[in-house]
Amino acid sequence: MSSANETDLGRDSYTIGWIAALPVERAPAEELLDTTHSRPFDFTQPDTDHNSYTWGCIGEHNIVIASLEAGIYGPTAATTTALSMLSSFPHIRFGLLVGIGGGIPSASRDIRLGDIVVSQPSGSEGGVVQYDHVKAKSGGVLERKDFLNKPPQVLLTALSNLQAKHKRKIHGIPTIMKEMQQKNPAMFVSEPGEPGYEFQGLMNDCLFDVDLQEVANRAPRLKPDVPKVHYGIIASGSVLVKDAKSRQELLNHMPPNCECLC
């Protein structure tokens, strides 16, 4: 977990950029740092860079963390944040975008609340597709237009190694979360928010029978407190999808191995 470190580093020491869209995503990112660093001794932030940074390290990797502007989301905002970060820290080799997503369970994918999805390319498709950027063709056919390029080969090789390790032994995520909860219990307290449903009006406010065909029965996991790590396509976009029907319509035009929306 994060601890203070008075050792100052130069800006060229930071080789990994971590972008979190929301404050609720940035807080655990900062808490995951083994040590936090003070501002690089030779860092002068350009007037064109409006990011607010946190510096630190995980293991031997020096990391700089930034988030999007409050209330501003989507690919354009993320791109602006990333470009500003690269201009201020030109030695960054890899960028990570880590956040909350909505899982896409199916008969072949047992994705549950709290699980983790890691972007992984499939064939000619990159690991991330922009779900709200499509081209309407004749006959009502929608064609996807945007796939991000594949990550560098060195990251894909590391990902393959990580998958092999997860098959041999359980990852350490539960231990990390337990330590984080003990240090910052307030991070694990849910805050009241807006309801996740829409009121249909008094005329439609009635009790419906259960359609058993729509019930998805899933066996309990042997270790329910251990999140499962999934690998596949992540669908990203600028539209927040909370409606199940809208989500399904989007999925009809997504790759079959799409794991989550974010």
N, C-alpha and C positions, 0 to 999 in steps of 0.2 A: 504494500500500500504506500501511498505517497508520503514522503518525508522531505523536510527542507534540506537543501544542499547549497552551501555558500560558494562552491567552486564555479566561477564564471567561465563560460565558454564563448568562443566567437561564433558569429552567425553561420559560418561555413561548416561548423560542426554538426549542424542539424540536417539530417538526410531523409527524414520521414515527416510528411505532412498529414495531419489528422483533422478532418473537417466534420463537425457535428452540427446538424441543422438547428436543433432546439436546445435550450438550456437544460432540459431534462436528459438530453443525450450527452451534453458536454460535461455535466457534473460527474458521471461515472467514468468518463474518459480521463478526466484529470485525476480522479481517485485511483485509477489503475496505474498511474505513474509510480515507478519505484522511488524516484526522487524528483522533486521539482527544482528547477533552476531559476536563478534571477535573470534579468534581461541580459542578453549577450553584450559583452563589453564594447563591441565595435558596431552595434546595431543602431542605425539611424533610420527610422521609419519614413519612407517617402510620403509626400503629401497626397499622392494618388492611392496609397494603401490605407484603407479605413478599418482594417481588421484589428481585433483585440486579441493578443496572443498569450498563450501559456506555454512555458518551456519545461522540458523534463526528459526523463529517460525511462525506458523499460529494458532491463538487461543492459546490453552494450549499445543499444540503439537510442540516439538522441532524437527527440520528437518535438515538433511544434504543433500546437493545437489552436484552432480557430473555429468560430461558429458564424452562421449567417446573421444578418441584421434582424433585430427583433421584429416579428410580424411579417417578414419577407421570406418567401420560400420559393422552391422550384429550381429547375436547371439553370436558368439565367443567373439567379442569385448565387448558386453554388459555383458556377463558372467564374463569376466575378471574384468570389472569395478565393478560389484556387489560383487564379491568375495573379492576384495581388500577393498571395503568399509566395508564389514562385518568383515574383519580381524582388521580393524582400529577402528570400532565402534561395538563391540560385543553385545551391548544392543539394536541394531536395531531389532524391532519386525516385521515391515512391509516394503516392498519395492514397489516403484511405478516406472513404466516406462511410461513416458508421452511424446507424440510427435505428429507429423503430419502424417496423413494417407490418403489414397484414399478411399472415400466412395463407396459402392456397392449398388446403387439404383436398385429398381425393382418395379414391379406393386404393391407389398405389402409393400414396404419400401420407404418412401419418404425422402431419405437422400440427403441433399444439402450442397453446399460449406459453411463451417463455422459451421456445426453441430458437435456434440460431440458424441463419441462412448465410452462406458464403457464396459470393458470385463465382461461377465457373463457366467458361465458354463451352459450347456444344457444337461440334462440327465447324461450319463456317460462321456460326453466330457468336458474337461476343457475349460476355457474361451479363450485360445490362442492356435492356431494350426500353426505349421511351414509348410508353403505352398510349400516350395522347398525341403522338405525331404519326398520323396515318394518311394515306392517299386514297381518296374515293375513286374507284374505277367503275366501269360500266357493269350493270347488273347488280349494283349494290354491294360489290366486293370491296373490302377495305384491305389495303396493302401497307404493311409496316414499313416505315422509312428509316428509322434511326436505331442502329445498334452501336454501342461503343466498341472501340477496338479491343482486341484481347489484351490482357495484362502482359508484361514482359515475360519472357521464357523463364527467367530465374524465379519469378513469383509462382508460375504454374508448376515448376519443379518442386518448390517448397510446399505448395498446396498438396501435391501428390504425396509427399513425405508426411505431411500433417494428417492426411486421410488414413494412411497406413498406421500411424501411431494411435489414432482414435479407434481403429479396429482391434488393436492389441490391448489397449487399456483405457479406462475411463479418464476423460480429461479432468483438469483441476478446477473447472468453473465453479462447482458448488462450494469448494473451499474458499475460493477468492470472494464469492458473494457473501459467504458467512463472515469473513474477516471485515468486509466492507460494511456489512450491517452492524457488526459490533462497534465499529469505529464511528459510523454515521447512521444511527437508527432512523433519523428523520428522512433519509433518502428512500426508505422502504415503506413510508406511510402514504397511503393513497389520499389524494386531494379530491374533494368533490368537484365535479365538472358537469358539462352539459350532458344530458341523456343521449344515448346512442340510438334513439328511435324518434320517429316523427308522429305526432298526434294526428289521427286521420279525420278528426271532426266528430261531432256528436252523432251524426247520421250513420257513421260507419263504426262507432265505438260499441262493438259487441263481442261476445265470446265465441271463438271459433273452435270447432272440433280439431283434434290432432290428426294430421295426415301422416300415418305411420310409414308411408313410402318415403317421406322426407327425413325420417329419423336416421341418423348415422350412429350405429353402434360400434364402439371401439373398446377393445379390451384394455383394462388398466395396465400401465407400464410396470415393469418389475421394480424400477427405481424412479418413482414419479418426481422426485426432487432433483433429478439429474437431467438437464435439458439436452435434447438431441441436436446434433449439428447436421444440417442438410447442405448439399452442394448443388447448384444449378443456376438457372436464369433468374435474375431479379428484374421485375418490371418497375420502372421509375417514371415519374411524370410530375407535372405542375398542378394536377387536379387531385384534391383529397377525396378518396373514394371510401365512403362509409356505408353505402347502400349495397346490399348483397346482389340485387338484380343488376345494378350497374356494373358491379364487379364481374359478374358472370358474362355480361355482354362484352366486356373488355377481354376476358380470357378466351373468348371464342376466336380472337384474332392474335392470340399470343402463342409462343412455342409450347408444345405439350409438357415440357419439363420446366415450366415457369414455377418457381417456388414461392414467391411472395411479391406483394405490391408495396412500394414505399414512395 
